[in-house]
Amino acid sequence: MRAGAVTATVTLMMLLSSPAMALTRDDGDDPGSGLSVAETLGLFVLLPIAAFVIIGGLAALPLGGKDEKKK
């Protein structure tokens, strides 16, 4: 009984949030122009890689000048 109620509720929620509801624009909805391929690659590929390298470099700075002597 409980499984049937959960299934019915989930199905109803999926129907209510279908993509067809996204076709109508809301008041104040003003989508901008799309991104070019270069802008997309720069924003979602190059920028995260650059951030990773910069943060890694800053984290390694305190370790950079120390040479450990082996016994």
N, C-alpha and C positions, 0 to 999 in steps of 0.2 A: 504494500500500500504506500509506504513511504517512498520507495523507489519510483513508483508511478507519479507521485506528486512532484518529486524533484525533477523527473524527466519532463513533465508537462510545464513546469515553471521555467526550466532552462530553454525549452523549445519556444515558449511564449516570449521570453526575453530576446532570443536570437531573432525572432520574427520582427520584434519591435525595433531592433537596432540594425535592420538590414541596410545595405548600401543605397537602396532606393531613397531613403530619407535624406541622403547627402546631396541629392540633386537640386533641392530647393535651397536658395541662398537666404541666410538670415540677415536681418537689418544690421548694417555696419560691416558686413562681410566684404572685404576688399582684398582679394588675393593679389599678390604682386606678380611680376613677370617671373618666368621659370629661370632656373640656373643653366648655364651652358655646361658642356661636358668638362671643360677645364676647371670651371668654378666648383663643380661637384667633386671632382677628384681632389682639388686643392683643399676643399673644406672637410671632406670626409675621409681622406687618405693621408695627404701630406701634412696637414695641420696636426692630427693626432700623433703621427710619427715624430714630427718635430718637437711636440710637447714632451713625448716620452724621452727623446734624446736629451733635451734641455734639463728636464727634471732628474734624469739619471746622472747627467754631468754635474749638476749642482749637488746631488747626494754624494757623489764620489769625491768632491773637492777636498773635504777634510782628510781623506786617505791618500791624496796624491803625492805629497812631499815626504812621506815617511818611508825610509828604507830599514827593513829589519835585518839585523846582523845574525848570521847563522853561527852556531857554536860548533 
